[in-house]
Amino acid sequence: MALIGDDPGRNVYDGDRHQAHDLQRRRRGDGLEPRHGNRGAGDAASGAGGDTDAEVVRQGSDRHREVNQHSTAASAPERGPIETRFRAALRAHQAGEVARAASLYAAALEADPAHPGALYYSGMLALSSGDATLAVQRLRAVLASGNDAPQLRYNLGVALLAIAREDDALSEFLRVPASASVYAEAQHNIGRIRLGRGDARAAREALRTALALRPDFAEAWNSLGQLEERSGKLDEALAAFEKAHKLDGQLFIAARNRGAILSRLGHHAEAVDALRTLAKSAGDAATWRELGAALQESEEVDAAVESYRKAGALGLDATLIEADLASAELARGDASAALIHLDALDARDALDPGARFRCAIALPVVYRDAQELLAWRRRFESRLAALERDPPRLIDPMREVGETPFLLTYQGGDDKALMEALARTYRAACPELAWTAKHVESWREPRARIRIGFVSQFFFDHSVGRTMAGLIEGLPRGRFEVEVFAIAPVNVDALQARIAAAGRWEQLPTDLWDARERIAERRCDILFYADLGMEPMSYFLAHARLAPVQLTSWGHPVTSGVPTIDAFLSHALLESDVAQEQYSETLLCASRGALYPGFERRQPATLTRRELGLPDAKRLYICAQSLFKLDPRFDATLCAIVERDPDALLLLFEARQRTVTARVKERLARCNRVAAERIRFLPRCSIDRYLQYVRACDVALDTWPVGGGVSTHDALAAGTPVVTLPGGALRGRFAQGALRLLGLDECIAQSAEDYVERAVSIAGDADRRRALSLRIDERAPALFGDKIAIDAIAELLEHCCQRVRN
């Protein structure tokens, strides 16, 4: 998680890795400045023909002579001394003597304020020296003299862009004729402006025109790569960045963009290698920072910290460095170190709006103990309250913030009030989020077949994809027309192919507003967000009214707090009697069928314990959850099981970050050092190997207060009994629901002590375990491949449309 985004080399979140390379930041030396079309006064003055700088001066001089011919002899300026000064200024300009050239141009203009050459070249000198306002004044003066050379129009456009007058700049670029030698450059800048305004179609047309004229135009290839990235076409973006870098090895921004895209596509090792090579050759702060981000993505957090510090030593803004270091410390589970950096950021007066949000919602992956967890929750509450009292203005939350408080869910508290406050604050900070699609305003009733759109980034072999695939494939096509909106990056695998084939598949652009328009164009009757809160794009999309009925569900099992989400789809076996109080949405519960409709039972080839490297003589307990789900309050329960059973070996899985694993090990050792010695951490592995580990164990342990859904189904698919202690909210009740469907209430504990007793009792009784496994296998159809739940959900969806129509 990057906390600060307004910089030349790295953006906020994977939603748009290069927001810092956008038009608003072109003056920061990021390699995307509009080209001037010439390499300096020397080239232009050396006699180049056509619409070069010399042509600008020639046209201006002709006009100047024409004016002077109508002047009286007494008022005519002395041409000889003026031309001498101008030529001397031009020679100094060519030689790079900027101060002397500026002084001589000024002397020439003092003698003749309308001298076209002095006006033009002093304007170009001002532009290259960073005084774009003066450049605009001088170039406009040349234009006012009657000169209409394409090069003048082009360079005036460049100067106008430099002072953020995009409309005027665009007007000048559009006036450059197709016959001009700078037409390709003009089209490139038109494309950049169109891209910055979200007009992807016009941007693509302009960039393609530029590249048709100049196939070797490296900067245009780089811009095309950014366009493809914002359109969600990451493979095409990568190809464009590679083309740009191949054409111009010194265009470091293209190489940096290539590295960032490789990281987004999951090619972490290749991204790190590319960016490390670039950092050593380019040596700029932005590249070292991008390398840090890639290293962090590839789980090399210690090396990432070194890269961030290197970027700081090279002059990167201290605020950005504090943010990156906070991000890295959070990722590696060092909450105390992260807090130092976050407090330093809080003390700064000039935090940009996005940074204020990111600092407020920042949370660590794991906690040292329960007290630290509660302290971070209080911090979240207080920072969010401060934001709500004085919400800073956001223009594009996806780019400026690009985060969700995903980890808040796993603190185990009631999040409804916090999620509602967060939604209110975002809508106050960015009123544009609360947009309504045109077809919704005039909607009266659904079409003959209800058009339902499913939205997620995780429609592949992921817990969300696995739990949603059956519903997407199984909705009756005589009653429903299915659309699938995939948020980039898209992982391509067998499950993704199945989901893509189940309906009309569309990969959304990475730009929030473009993605919103794309969904609205499909005029859905129902929009189903599979996992609101898992990632930022779907969360920010959900604030708009893109369909008459909008709902979310179990993919991220907590209320969204977003007022434009009408319903939360769940199951009667998963909710308590007072569950509606935990949701901002209307709670819809399927009353029959499986928890996950059509969920596929996976049963890979069985391996022996010896083949898996596990001891035959031990009783094996497995807790197959990500370590961020291990609440510190659950540690004592795990240690008590190992302590009670002298033959126990408890298996956990390592985290992506080795430092997170180390901190959980330290925490368990503090809880019970003797018991912790009989806890083994398994390496991360394929899904099939993970299932083989689960099958080889005697008992699977569900976590509390936040439990597992897919992991519970996987354990039961393997025939391994699961012990659970249900919580008070959906996120802690999946295992209870599954066990009740199978009639295995004896595996459901009533307290932490009862949990320990049931786990040890089942693990220690081989006959009982075999009986439980047989019952699981006999009743498995209630959990796996069940179609009844699909019919129940279809009826609920139709009922939602009926209610809105009425």
C-alpha positions in Angstrom: 0.0 0.0 0.0 1.4 3.3 -1.0 0.2 6.2 1.1 1.2 9.2 -1.0 0.7 9.4 -4.7 1.4 12.9 -6.1 4.9 12.3 -7.3 6.9 11.8 -10.5 7.6 8.2 -10.3 5.1 6.1 -8.5 1.4 6.3 -8.0 -1.1 5.4 -5.2 -2.4 2.0 -6.0 -2.4 -0.7 -8.7 -5.6 0.7 -10.0 -3.4 3.1 -12.1 0.3 2.6 -11.6 1.3 5.7 -13.4 -1.0 8.4 -12.3 2.1 10.4 -11.5 2.9 10.5 -15.2 -0.3 12.3 -16.0 -0.6 15.6 -17.8 -0.9 17.6 -14.5 2.6 16.4 -13.6 4.3 16.9 -17.0 6.6 19.6 -15.6 8.3 17.3 -13.1 10.8 15.8 -15.5 8.9 12.5 -16.0 9.7 12.3 -19.7 6.2 13.0 -20.9 6.6 16.7 -21.6 5.1 17.7 -25.0 7.9 17.9 -27.6 9.0 21.2 -28.9 9.6 19.8 -32.3 13.2 21.1 -32.5 16.3 20.7 -30.5 17.1 24.3 -29.8 17.8 27.6 -31.3 20.9 26.4 -33.1 19.1 23.8 -35.2 16.3 26.2 -36.1 18.5 29.1 -37.1 20.8 27.0 -39.3 18.6 27.2 -42.3 16.1 24.3 -41.8 13.2 24.8 -44.2 9.5 24.2 -44.0 7.8 25.3 -40.8 10.9 25.4 -38.6 11.7 28.1 -36.2 13.6 29.9 -39.0 10.3 30.0 -41.0 8.6 31.5 -38.0 11.1 34.3 -37.9 11.1 34.8 -41.7 7.4 35.2 -41.8 7.5 37.6 -38.8 10.3 39.6 -40.4 8.4 40.0 -43.7 5.4 41.3 -41.7 7.7 43.6 -39.7 9.2 45.1 -42.9 5.8 45.6 -44.3 4.7 47.6 -41.2 7.9 49.7 -41.2 7.5 50.6 -44.9 4.4 52.6 -43.9 6.2 54.4 -41.0 7.8 57.8 -41.2 11.5 58.0 -41.6 11.8 59.7 -38.2 10.0 56.9 -36.4 11.7 54.0 -38.1 14.1 52.1 -35.8 17.7 51.7 -36.6 17.8 48.2 -38.1 21.5 47.6 -38.1 22.3 47.8 -34.3 19.1 45.9 -33.5 19.9 43.0 -35.9 23.5 42.9 -34.5 22.1 42.5 -31.0 19.6 39.9 -32.1 22.3 37.9 -33.9 24.6 38.1 -30.9 21.7 36.9 -28.7 21.1 34.0 -31.1 24.8 33.0 -31.0 24.7 33.0 -27.2 21.5 31.0 -27.2 23.1 28.4 -29.5 26.2 28.2 -27.2 24.0 27.6 -24.2 24.9 31.0 -22.6 21.3 31.4 -21.2 21.8 34.5 -19.1 23.7 36.4 -21.8 21.2 35.4 -24.5 18.3 36.6 -22.3 20.1 39.9 -21.7 20.8 40.5 -25.5 17.2 39.5 -26.4 15.9 42.0 -23.9 18.2 44.7 -25.4 16.9 44.0 -28.9 13.3 44.1 -27.7 14.0 47.4 -25.8 15.1 48.9 -29.1 12.3 47.3 -31.1 9.5 45.7 -29.0 8.0 44.1 -32.1 11.1 42.4 -33.4 9.8 38.9 -34.4 13.0 37.0 -34.0 13.8 38.4 -30.6 10.2 37.8 -29.5 10.2 34.3 -30.7 13.5 33.1 -29.5 13.3 34.9 -26.1 9.9 33.2 -25.7 11.5 29.8 -26.5 14.4 30.6 -24.1 11.9 31.5 -21.4 10.0 28.2 -22.0 13.1 26.1 -21.7 14.1 28.0 -18.6 10.8 27.4 -16.9 9.1 30.7 -17.4 6.2 29.5 -19.4 4.1 32.6 -18.7 6.6 34.9 -20.3 6.9 32.4 -23.2 3.2 32.6 -23.8 3.3 36.4 -23.9 6.2 36.5 -26.3 4.8 33.8 -28.6 1.4 35.4 -28.7 3.0 38.7 -29.7 4.6 37.0 -32.7 1.2 35.4 -33.5 -0.5 38.8 -33.2 1.9 40.2 -35.8 0.2 38.1 -38.5 2.5 35.1 -38.3 0.7 31.8 -38.5 3.5 29.3 -38.9 2.6 25.8 -37.7 5.8 25.7 -35.5 4.7 28.8 -33.7 1.2 27.4 -33.1 2.8 24.2 -31.8 5.3 25.8 -29.4 2.6 28.2 -28.1 0.5 25.1 -27.3 3.5 23.6 -25.4 3.9 26.8 -23.4 0.2 27.0 -22.7 0.3 23.4 -21.4 3.1 24.3 -19.1 0.8 26.8 -17.3 -2.1 24.3 -17.2 -4.2 26.1 -19.9 -5.2 22.9 -21.6 -8.2 24.2 -23.5 -6.0 26.9 -25.2 -3.2 24.5 -25.8 -5.5 22.0 -27.4 -6.8 24.8 -29.7 -3.3 25.6 -30.8 -2.4 21.9 -31.5 -5.6 21.4 -33.5 -4.6 24.3 -35.7 -1.3 22.6 -36.8 -2.0 21.4 -40.3 -1.3 17.8 -41.4 1.4 19.0 -43.8 3.5 20.5 -41.0 6.7 18.7 -39.9 5.5 18.9 -36.3 2.1 17.4 -37.0 3.0 14.1 -35.3 4.1 15.9 -32.2 0.9 18.0 -32.2 -1.2 14.8 -32.5 0.8 13.3 -29.7 0.0 16.2 -27.4 -3.6 16.1 -28.5 -3.7 12.4 -27.5 -2.1 13.2 -24.1 -4.7 15.9 -23.4 -7.6 13.6 -24.5 -6.2 10.8 -22.4 -6.0 13.1 -19.3 -9.6 14.0 -19.9 -10.7 10.4 -20.1 -11.6 10.5 -23.8 -9.9 7.2 -24.6 -11.3 6.9 -28.1 -10.1 10.4 -29.3 -6.8 9.9 -27.5 -6.2 6.6 -29.3 -7.0 8.2 -32.7 -4.6 11.0 -32.1 -1.8 8.7 -30.8 -2.3 6.3 -33.7 -2.1 9.2 -36.2 1.2 10.3 -34.6 2.6 6.8 -34.8 1.5 6.3 -38.4 3.5 9.4 -39.3 6.4 8.6 -37.1 6.7 4.9 -36.2 9.9 5.6 -34.3 8.2 8.1 -32.0 9.2 6.6 -28.7 7.3 9.1 -26.5 4.1 8.4 -28.4 4.5 4.7 -27.9 4.9 5.4 -24.2 1.7 7.5 -24.2 -0.1 4.7 -26.0 1.1 2.3 -23.3 -0.5 4.5 -20.7 -3.7 4.6 -22.7 -3.8 0.8 -23.0 -3.1 0.6 -19.2 -6.0 2.9 -18.4 -8.2 0.8 -20.7 -7.3 -2.3 -18.7 -5.3 -3.8 -21.5 -2.1 -4.5 -19.6 -0.5 -6.9 -22.1 -0.9 -4.3 -24.8 0.4 -1.6 -22.5 3.5 -3.7 -21.8 4.1 -4.2 -25.5 3.9 -0.4 -26.1 6.3 0.4 -23.2 8.7 -2.2 -24.5 8.5 -0.6 -28.0 9.2 2.8 -26.6 12.2 1.7 -24.6 13.6 -0.2 -27.5 13.4 2.9 -29.7 14.9 5.2 -27.2 17.0 3.6 -24.5 17.3 6.9 -22.8 13.6 7.3 -22.4 13.7 6.1 -18.8 10.1 6.7 -18.1 9.1 4.0 -20.6 11.4 1.5 -19.0 10.0 2.5 -15.6 6.5 2.0 -16.9 7.4 -1.4 -18.3 8.7 -2.5 -14.9 5.6 -1.3 -13.1 3.3 -3.1 -15.6 5.4 -6.3 -15.2 4.8 -6.1 -11.5 1.0 -5.5 -12.0 0.9 -8.6 -14.2 2.4 -10.7 -11.5 5.8 -11.0 -13.2 7.5 -9.8 -10.0 11.0 -11.2 -10.5 11.2 -9.8 -14.1 9.9 -6.5 -12.8 12.5 -6.3 -10.1 15.3 -7.2 -12.5 14.2 -4.6 -15.0 13.8 -1.8 -12.5 17.0 -2.7 -10.6 19.0 -2.5 -13.9 17.3 0.8 -14.7 17.9 2.3 -11.3 21.6 1.6 -11.6 21.8 3.2 -15.0 19.3 6.1 -14.6 20.0 6.6 -11.0 16.9 8.8 -10.4 14.8 8.9 -7.3 11.6 7.9 -9.1 13.0 4.7 -10.5 14.4 3.7 -7.1 11.0 4.3 -5.6 9.3 2.2 -8.3 11.9 -0.5 -7.6 10.9 -0.4 -4.0 7.2 -0.9 -4.9 8.1 -3.9 -7.1 10.3 -5.4 -4.4 7.4 -5.0 -1.9 5.0 -6.7 -4.3 7.5 -9.6 -4.6 7.7 -10.0 -0.8 11.2 -8.6 -0.5 10.2 -5.9 2.0 13.7 -5.4 3.5 15.1 -4.6 0.1 12.1 -2.4 -0.6 12.9 -0.3 2.4 16.5 0.1 1.2 15.2 1.3 -2.2 12.8 3.8 -0.6 15.6 5.2 1.5 17.8 5.4 -1.6 15.1 7.4 -3.4 15.0 9.7 -0.4 18.7 10.2 -0.5 18.4 11.2 -4.1 16.0 14.0 -3.3 12.5 12.4 -3.3 10.1 14.4 -1.2 10.4 13.4 2.5 6.6 13.0 2.7 6.7 10.4 0.0 9.5 8.5 1.8 7.6 8.5 5.1 4.6 7.2 3.3 6.5 4.4 1.6 8.3 3.4 4.7 4.9 3.3 6.6 3.5 1.1 3.8 6.5 -1.3 4.0 6.3 -1.6 7.8 2.6 -2.3 7.6 3.2 -5.0 5.0 5.8 -6.7 7.0 3.7 -6.6 10.2 5.7 -4.1 12.2 2.8 -2.0 13.4 4.9 0.0 15.9 7.4 1.1 13.2 4.6 1.9 10.8 3.0 4.1 13.4 6.2 6.2 13.8 6.0 7.1 10.1 2.3 7.7 10.1 2.6 10.0 13.0 5.3 11.9 11.2 3.0 12.2 8.2 0.1 13.4 10.5 2.4 16.2 11.8 2.8 17.6 8.3 0.6 20.5 7.3 0.7 20.0 3.5 -0.6 16.4 3.1 -2.5 16.1 -0.1 -6.2 14.9 0.2 -5.5 11.4 -0.9 -2.7 11.0 1.6 -5.0 12.1 4.4 -7.4 9.3 3.6 -4.7 6.7 3.2 -3.1 7.7 6.5 -6.5 7.5 8.2 -7.5 4.0 7.0 -4.0 2.4 7.2 -4.0 -0.8 9.2 -1.3 -3.5 9.9 -1.5 -7.0 8.6 -0.9 -8.6 12.1 -0.9 -7.3 15.6 1.5 -7.9 18.5 -1.4 -8.5 20.9 -5.1 -7.7 21.5 -4.2 -4.3 23.1 -2.4 -3.2 19.9 -5.4 -4.3 17.8 -7.7 -2.2 19.9 -5.3 0.8 19.8 -5.3 0.6 16.0 -9.1 0.4 15.9 -9.3 3.5 18.1 -6.9 5.3 15.8 -9.0 4.4 12.8 -12.1 5.7 14.4 -10.6 9.0 15.5 -8.8 9.7 12.1 -12.0 8.9 10.2 -14.1 11.2 12.5 -11.6 14.0 11.8 -11.9 13.4 8.0 -15.7 13.4 8.2 -15.7 16.7 10.1 -13.5 18.3 7.4 -13.4 16.2 4.3 -10.6 17.2 1.8 -11.6 17.6 -1.8 -10.9 14.6 -4.0 -10.9 14.7 -7.8 -10.4 11.0 -8.5 -10.5 8.8 -5.4 -9.2 5.8 -7.3 -6.0 7.5 -8.2 -5.6 9.7 -5.1 -6.5 7.1 -2.5 -6.6 3.8 -4.2 -7.1 1.8 -1.0 -9.9 0.2 1.1 -9.8 -0.7 4.8 -9.9 -4.4 3.9 -8.1 -5.4 7.1 -10.7 -3.7 9.3 -13.0 -6.7 8.8 -10.5 -9.0 10.5 -10.5 -7.1 13.7 -13.7 -8.8 14.6 -15.7 -5.7 15.6 -19.0 -4.3 14.4 -18.0 -2.2 11.4 -21.4 -0.9 10.2 -21.0 2.6 11.7 -17.4 2.9 10.5 -18.2 1.8 7.0 -21.2 4.2 6.8 -19.1 7.1 8.0 -16.4 6.2 5.5 -18.9 6.2 2.6 -20.4 9.6 3.8 -16.9 11.1 3.9 -16.0 9.9 0.4 -19.2 11.3 -1.0 -18.6 14.6 0.7 -15.0 14.7 -0.5 -16.0 13.7 -4.1 -19.6 14.5 -4.9 -19.0 13.1 -8.4 -19.0 9.6 -7.0 -22.8 9.9 -6.5 -23.6 9.7 -10.2 -26.7 8.2 -11.7 -26.8 6.4 -15.1 -29.3 7.8 -17.6 -31.2 4.5 -18.0 -31.8 4.2 -14.3 -33.7 7.5 -14.2 -36.2 6.3 -16.9 -36.3 2.6 -15.8 -39.8 1.2 -15.3 -39.3 -2.5 -15.4 -36.7 -5.1 -16.4 -36.5 -6.4 -19.9 -38.0 -9.8 -20.7 -34.8 -11.4 -19.4 -33.3 -9.6 -16.4 -29.9 -8.2 -17.3 -27.5 -8.8 -14.4 -23.9 -7.7 -14.3 -21.3 -9.2 -12.0 -18.4 -7.1 -11.0 -15.1 -8.2 -9.5 -11.3 -8.3 -9.8 -11.2 -11.9 -8.6 -13.1 -13.9 -11.3 -10.4 -16.6 -11.4 -9.1 -19.4 -9.2 -9.6 -17.3 -6.1 -12.0 -17.7 -3.2 -14.3 -15.1 -4.8 -14.2 -16.8 -8.2 -14.7 -20.2 -6.7 -17.8 -19.1 -4.7 -19.4 -17.1 -7.5 -18.7 -19.3 -10.6 -21.6 -21.6 -9.9 -24.1 -18.7 -9.6 -22.8 -17.0 -12.7 -23.0 -20.2 -14.7 -26.2 -21.5 -13.2 -28.7 -18.6 -13.3 -31.5 -19.7 -15.7 -30.8 -18.1 -19.1 -34.5 -18.1 -19.9 -34.9 -15.5 -17.1 -31.5 -13.8 -16.9 -29.0 -12.3 -19.3 -25.5 -12.4 -17.7 -22.8 -9.8 -18.0 -19.4 -10.1 -16.4 -17.3 -7.0 -15.7 -13.7 -7.9 -14.8 -11.5 -5.4 -13.0 -7.8 -5.5 -14.1 -5.5 -7.1 -13.7 -7.2 -10.3 -14.9 -5.6 -13.7 -14.0 -6.1 -16.1 -16.8 -6.8 -19.7 -15.7 -9.3 -22.5 -16.2 -11.8 -21.0 -13.8 -11.5 -17.6 -15.4 -12.2 -19.1 -18.8 -15.3 -20.8 -17.5 -16.7 -17.6 -16.0 -15.8 -15.7 -19.2 -17.7 -18.2 -21.2 -20.8 -18.0 -19.0 -21.8 -14.5 -20.1 -20.8 -11.4 -21.9 -17.3 -10.8 -20.6 -15.8 -7.2 -20.5 -12.6 -6.1 -19.0 -13.0 -2.7 -17.5 -10.6 0.2 -17.9 -8.4 1.1 -15.0 -9.7 4.6 -15.0 -12.7 4.9 -12.5 -14.8 7.3 -14.6 -14.2 5.3 -17.8 -15.1 2.1 -16.1 -18.3 3.7 -14.7 -19.3 4.8 -18.2 -18.6 1.3 -19.6 -20.9 -0.4 -17.1 -23.6 2.3 -17.5 -23.6 1.7 -21.3 -24.7 -1.9 -20.7 -28.0 -0.7 -19.0 -28.1 -3.5 -16.5 -31.2 -4.1 -14.4 -29.2 -5.6 -11.5 -25.5 -5.0 -10.7 -24.0 -7.6 -8.4 -20.7 -6.6 -6.7 -19.2 -9.9 -5.7 -16.8 -8.6 -3.0 -17.2 -4.9 -2.0 -14.3 -3.8 0.1 -11.7 -6.2 -1.2 -10.2 -3.7 -3.6 -10.8 0.0 -4.4 -12.2 0.0 -7.9 -15.4 -1.8 -7.2 -15.8 0.1 -3.9 -15.7 3.5 -5.7 -17.9 2.3 -8.6 -20.5 1.2 -6.0 -21.1 4.8 -5.0 -22.7 5.5 -8.4 -26.2 4.3 -9.3 -25.4 2.2 -12.4 -28.5 -0.1 -12.2 -31.9 0.1 -10.6 -30.9 -2.8 -8.2 -27.4 -3.0 -6.8 -26.3 -5.6 -4.3 -23.2 -7.2 -2.8 -22.6 -10.5 -1.1 -20.3 -13.0 0.7 -17.2 -12.3 -1.3 -16.1 -9.8 1.4 -18.4 -10.7 4.3 -19.1 -7.2 5.8 -21.5 -4.4 5.1 -20.3 -1.9 2.5 -21.9 1.1 4.2 -22.6 2.6 0.7 -26.1 4.0 0.4 -26.4 3.1 -3.3 -26.0 -0.6 -2.5 -29.6 -1.8 -1.9 -29.1 -5.4 -0.6 -26.7 -7.8 0.9 -27.2 -11.4 -0.3 -26.6 -14.1 2.4 -28.0 -17.4 3.6 -30.4 -18.1 6.5 -27.9 -20.5 8.1 -25.2 -17.8 8.2 -27.1 -15.0 9.9 -28.3 -14.4 13.5 -31.7 -13.2 14.5 -30.4 -9.6 14.8 -28.2 -9.7 11.7 -30.1 -6.9 9.9 -28.7 -4.5 12.5 -25.2 -5.2 11.2 -25.9 -4.1 7.6 -26.6 -0.8 5.9 -28.1 -2.8 3.1 -31.4 -4.8 3.2 -30.4 -8.3 4.2 -31.6 -10.9 1.7 -31.2 -14.5 2.9 -31.6 -17.6 0.7 -33.6 -20.1 2.8 -32.6 -23.3 1.0 -29.7 -24.9 -0.8 -26.0 -24.7 -0.3 -24.1 -21.7 1.1 -22.2 -21.3 -2.1 -24.4 -22.2 -5.1 -22.8 -24.8 -7.4 -19.6 -24.8 -5.4 -17.2 -27.4 -6.9 -15.7 -30.1 -4.7 -12.0 -30.5 -5.3 -10.4 -33.8 -4.5 -6.8 -34.1 -5.7 -4.8 -37.3 -5.5 -4.2 -38.5 -2.0 -0.6 -38.4 -0.7 0.7 -40.1 2.4 2.0 -38.1 5.3 5.5 -39.3 4.6 5.1 -38.1 1.0 4.1 -34.7 2.4 6.9 -34.6 4.8 4.6 -35.0 7.8 5.1 -37.4 10.8 2.9 -40.5 11.0 2.9 -40.7 14.8 1.5 -37.3 15.5 -2.0 -36.1 15.7 -2.2 -33.4 13.1 -4.3 -30.2 13.5 -4.4 -27.7 10.7 -5.5 -24.1 10.7 -5.5 -23.4 6.9 -6.1 -19.6 7.2 -4.1 -16.6 6.1 -2.2 -15.4 9.1 -4.0 -12.0 9.1 -7.1 -13.9 10.2 -5.3 -15.1 13.3 -6.7 -12.8 15.9 -4.3 -12.4 18.9 -7.2 -13.6 21.1 -7.2 -16.9 19.3 -3.6 -17.6 20.1 -4.4 -19.0 23.6 -6.9 -21.4 22.1 -4.3 -22.8 19.6 -1.7 -23.1 22.3 -4.2 -24.8 24.7 -5.0 -27.5 22.1 -1.3 -28.3 21.6 -0.8 -28.3 25.4 -3.7 -30.6 26.1 -2.7 -33.1 23.4 0.9 -34.3 24.0 1.0 -35.9 20.5 -0.3 -32.8 18.8 1.4 -31.1 15.9 -0.3 -27.9 14.7 0.1 -26.8 11.1 -0.2 -23.3 9.9 0.8 -21.8 6.5 3.4 -19.1 6.1 2.4 -15.6 5.0 3.6 -14.1 1.8 5.9 -11.8 3.8 8.4 -13.8 5.9 8.4 -11.0 8.5 4.7 -11.5 9.1 5.3 -15.2 9.7 8.1 -14.3 12.1 5.8 -12.0 14.1 3.1 -14.6 14.4 5.7 -17.1 15.6 6.9 -14.6 18.2 3.3 -13.9 19.4 2.6 -17.6 19.8 5.9 -18.1 21.7 4.9 -15.3 24.1 1.6 -17.0 24.6 3.1 -20.5 25.4 6.7 -21.1 24.5 6.5 -24.9 25.1 3.4 -25.3 23.0 4.8 -23.1 20.2 7.6 -25.5 19.7 5.0 -28.0 18.3 3.6 -25.6 15.8 5.0 -25.9 12.3 4.6 -23.4 9.5 4.1 -24.9 6.1 5.4 -23.2 2.9 3.0 -21.5 0.6 2.0 -24.0 -2.1 -0.5 -24.8 -4.9 -4.2 -25.3 -4.1 -3.8 -29.1 -4.8 -0.9 -29.4 -2.4 -2.8 -27.4 0.2 -5.8 -29.7 -0.1 -3.5 -32.7 0.3 -2.1 -31.3 3.5 -5.7 -30.8 4.8 -6.7 -34.3 3.9 -3.7 -35.7 5.8 -4.7 -34.0 9.0 -7.0 -35.3 11.8 -8.9 -32.0 12.5 -9.2 -28.7 10.8 -9.4 -25.7 13.1 -11.6 -22.7 12.1 -10.4 -19.3 13.3 -12.5 -17.0 15.5 -13.9 -14.4 15.8 -13.4 -14.3 12.0 -13.6 -17.7 10.4 -13.2 -19.3 7.0 -15.7 -20.1 4.3 -13.8 -21.6 1.3 -11.2 -23.2 3.7 -14.0 -24.9 5.6 -15.6 -26.2 2.4 -12.1 -27.4 1.3 -11.6 -29.3 4.5 -15.0 -30.9 4.4 -14.4 -31.8 0.7 -11.3 -33.7 1.9 -13.4 -35.5 4.6 -11.5 -33.7 7.4 -13.7 -32.7 10.4 -13.8 -29.0 11.1 -14.2 -27.5 14.6 -15.6 -24.0 14.9 -16.7 -21.4 17.4 -19.2 -19.2 15.6 -19.1 -15.4 15.9 -21.9 -13.0 16.0 -21.5 -11.8 12.4 -21.4 -13.4 9.0 -17.6 -13.4 8.8 -17.5 -15.8 11.7 -20.4 -18.1 10.9 -19.5 -19.8 7.6 -18.2 -23.0 9.2 -21.3 -23.3 11.5 -23.5 -23.0 8.4 -21.7 -25.7 6.5 -21.6 -28.0 9.5 -25.3 -27.6 10.1 -26.1 -28.3 6.5 -24.2 -31.6 7.0 -25.9 -32.3 10.4 -22.5 -32.1 12.3 -23.5 -29.9 15.2 -21.1 -31.8 17.4 -18.3 -29.9 15.7 -19.7 -26.5 16.8 -18.3 -25.2 20.0 -20.1 -22.9 22.5 -17.0 -21.3 24.1 -13.3 -21.2 23.7 -12.9 -23.9 26.3 -15.4 -26.0 24.6 -13.6 -25.5 21.3 -10.4 -26.9 22.8 -12.3 -29.9 24.3 -14.1 -30.8 21.0 -10.9 -30.5 18.9 -8.8 -32.6 21.2 -11.6 -35.2 21.6 -12.2 -35.6 17.9 -8.5 -35.8 17.1 -7.8 -38.4 19.7 -10.6 -40.8 18.7 -9.8 -42.5 15.4 -13.2 -44.3 15.2 -15.1 -41.1 15.7 -13.0 -39.3 13.0 -13.7 -42.1 10.5 -17.4 -41.9 11.3 -17.4 -38.2 10.9 -15.6 -38.5 7.5 -18.2 -41.0 6.3 -21.1 -38.7 7.3 -19.4 -35.8 5.5 -18.9 -37.8 2.4 -22.5 -39.1 2.4 -24.0 -35.6 2.9 -21.5 -33.8 0.6 -24.2 -33.1 -2.1 -25.8 -30.6 0.3 -22.6 -28.5 0.1 -21.1 -29.2 -3.3 -22.6 -28.8 -6.8 -26.0 -27.9 -5.4 -28.4 -26.2 -7.8 -31.2 -25.5 -5.3 -29.5 -22.4 -4.0 -29.3 -21.0 -7.5 -33.1 -21.2 -7.9 -33.5 -19.6 -4.5 -31.2 -16.7 -5.4 -32.8 -16.3 -8.8 -36.2 -15.8 -7.0 -34.6 -13.2 -4.6 -33.2 -11.3 -7.6 -36.5 -11.2 -9.4 -38.2 -10.1 -6.2 -35.7 -7.2 -5.9 -36.6 -6.0 -9.4 -40.3 -6.3 -8.6 -39.9 -4.2 -5.5 -38.1 -1.4 -7.4 -40.7 -1.5 -10.2 -43.5 -1.2 -7.7 
